[in-house]
Amino acid sequence: MQKLTSIAELRAWLARERSHGHTMGLVPTMGALHSGHMALVESARAHCDRVVLSIFVNPRQFGPGEDFDAYPRDLAGDCALAEAHGVDAVFAPPTEEMYPHAAGPLIVAGRQANILCGASRPGHFDGVLQVVCKLFNLVQPERAFFGQKDAQQVAIIQTFVRDYNLPLAIEVIPVVREPDGLAKSSRNVYLGAEERAAAPAIHAALQLCRAQLQAGQTPAAALQAARAHLAQHLPQGRIDYFELLAWPDLLPLAQGTRQCIALAAVHLGRTRLIDNITFES
Ligand code: AMP
């Protein structure tokens, strides 16, 4: 497996691989890799001849006071895991390589970024689109792989790719969970033992919300039941949002909406956890 840190090295490696006619799959990550990331790698290997996994804790998607400095970093461990799962190249550039100029053109993510995580993290999705756009231009993959775990991110990237006619396919991989239902996340390492034990209540509340809606309850009643479940089973949690929307446009549920998404973000101690489930109404 190649370990590449500069754009020049990446481009030289890509040119060699392209000269053999190999197709490229890109898996963008911030590292601290776990089996959720590896599900993206497995799919990339199934669809593409070569897999590039990027590891970059992107400062432009963190707001002031967020966990950019504390974000878990383990490049050696990540490379070992990536190699064991058949990744062909890890691209792990330093910040100056990705952002040599302090003030450059920006990307504004638009309507889908003004709600949910975007409301609590202003500018977050602008930073996500900036780094994703750079990675797409650098690697020029046929396909890029993203997790449904970050559903709003997926919706925004799909809109960006469609509206700006980017020549690649976006592949979306289902949420990988712990056996007790907690969505795998690099941030789960922040959880204390009691927080970790109670955290599956988020997934349970999402499932309850779905069950209520499918049993004919109104969206408001389904949300109220889900929030009450969280208050009872995760009393130490502070709900940032708990919403039911149409998927993937992220508009309010309307008469005839078929694809729904229930999404939650919950502060648990110093950790902010997000999760979601999609389903037919
Ligand atoms: P991150 O390193 O957190 O930026 O995640 C990199 C990619 O892995 C994103 O597309 C995430 O949505 C995806 N991912 C992270 N956790 C999971 C998970 N539990 N299941 C599926 N995909 C995930």
Residues whose N, C-alpha, C, O or C-beta is under 5 A from the ligand:
A	BS01	AMP	P28 T29 M30 G31 G36 H37 F145 F146 G147 Q148 K149 D150 I173 P174 V175 V176 A183 K184 S185
